[in-house]
Amino acid sequence: MATATKLLLTDLMSVANHVPSNYIRPISDRPNLSDVQISDASSIPLIDLKDLHGHNHSNIIKQIGLACQTDGLFQVKNHGVPEEMIKDMLSIASEFFNLPESERLKMYSDDPSKTTRLSTSFNVRTEKLSNWRDFLRLHCYPLEDYVQEWPSNPPSFREQVGEYCTSVRGLVLRLLGAISESLGLEKNYIVEALGKQGQHMALNYYPPCPEPELTYGLPGHTDCNLITILLQDDVPGLQVLRNGKWVAVNPIPNTFIVNIGDMMQVISNGKYRSVLHRAVVNCNSERISIPTFYCPSPDAVIGPAKDLISHDQPAMYRNFTYAEYFEKFWNRGLATSCCLDLFKPNLQCMIMYANCAILY
């Protein structure tokens, strides 16, 4: 009976030695870990941002555009976030998840509307199958609006995490300018399309799993936001779908993974693609990953950039608010089919648009 009262996976597994039935995936929906390709130095683009604003600017812009178009993700080095800050961020996350259960549960909630909350899996209110992770979700922009909600234990949490959030936001803004340019848009186009902007963070904790072939940390999904900056510890777990095969993206110290989200796919009118990715677990080591999600404000109206719409390339998506999209994404749960399919204009509208383009 003791296991039934545990709210978090970490604490459940402290009193259990098997994978509970609600975590076991159907045979047709298991990771098939033996059929995963291992990435090498050339398979996932690694872009050096050192001269992004220097003499090599145009070449870096081309590299970013190509990676967004063909891969949906890339890695970056010389990104401007100090190495010591990265180490501190991973350390403080580990400290938090190793606090006593009673201390961690002060932050627990299953209410997705809360801007700071500790929870487990993905959406415990609606899902039938659980995912092998606990997470601490934080809103972090504007920082002063949220920092007082964050955990006060460990004592340095708010200060260290706040500094990291600010530094990563600077990186995001540099990347968004570069991505705008790579699309042939004004440098500030994407940032201005986001309204007041939003920045969220998840501290993901994946405990060791006695039977990792039966479950997922997170199943295959695309991110609903604009762009995600992922910090990983040194334990592999991230995999991306490329050419119909899952590829392991093994961590490189002091780099970030940058992946394109659904909103970027819309703004680029389908030129850049939101990448399908998943997290797997292992039986030996805990794993920590820290994604920063940059997104539009809820009332921002998102649609394809007008300069990227033409007779030959009609609008692939209708306009919608980010709040509308996020609600559908959350209620569907993590699904391998992209939620964007629900926002495509119907065929009649596309024909009408084409006719208007011809007339005018």
Stockholm file with secondary structure:
# STOCKHOLM 1.0

chainA/1-360         MATATKLLLTDLMSVANHVPSNYIRPISDRPNLSDVQISDASSIPLIDLKDLHGHNHSNIIKQIGLACQTDGLFQVKNHGVPEEMIKDMLSIASEFFNLPESERLKMYSDDPSKTTRLSTSFNVRTEKLSNWRDFLRLHCYPLEDYVQEWPSNPPSFREQVGEYCTSVRGLVLRLLGAISESLGLEKNYIVEALGKQGQHMALNYYPPCPEPELTYGLPGHTDCNLITILLQDDVPGLQVLRNGKWVAVNPIPNTFIVNIGDMMQVISNGKYRSVLHRAVVNCNSERISIPTFYCPSPDAVIGPAKDLISHDQPAMYRNFTYAEYFEKFWNRGLATSCCLDLFKPNLQCMIMYANCAILY
#=GR chainA/1-360 SS CGGGGCCSHHHHTTSCCSCCGGGCCCGGGSCCGGGCEECCTTTSCEEECTTTTSTTHHHHHHHHHHHHHHTSEEEEESCSSCHHHHHHHHHHHHHHHTSCHHHHGGGBCCCTTCSEEEEESSCTTTCSSCCSCEEEEEEEESHHHHGGGSCCCSTTHHHHHHHHHHHHHHHHHHHHHHHHHHTTSCTTHHHHHTTTCEEEEEEEEECCCSCGGGCCSEEEECCSSSEEEEEECSSCCEEEEETTEEEECCCCTTCEEEEECHHHHHHTTTSSCCCCEEECCCSSCCEEEEEEEEECCTTCEECCCGGGCCSSSCCSSCCEEHHHHHHHHHHHCSCSSCGGGGGSCCHHHHHHHHHHHHHC
#=GC SS_cons         CGGGGCCSHHHHTTSCCSCCGGGCCCGGGSCCGGGCEECCTTTSCEEECTTTTSTTHHHHHHHHHHHHHHTSEEEEESCSSCHHHHHHHHHHHHHHHTSCHHHHGGGBCCCTTCSEEEEESSCTTTCSSCCSCEEEEEEEESHHHHGGGSCCCSTTHHHHHHHHHHHHHHHHHHHHHHHHHHTTSCTTHHHHHTTTCEEEEEEEEECCCSCGGGCCSEEEECCSSSEEEEEECSSCCEEEEETTEEEECCCCTTCEEEEECHHHHHHTTTSSCCCCEEECCCSSCCEEEEEEEEECCTTCEECCCGGGCCSSSCCSSCCEEHHHHHHHHHHHCSCSSCGGGGGSCCHHHHHHHHHHHHHC
//
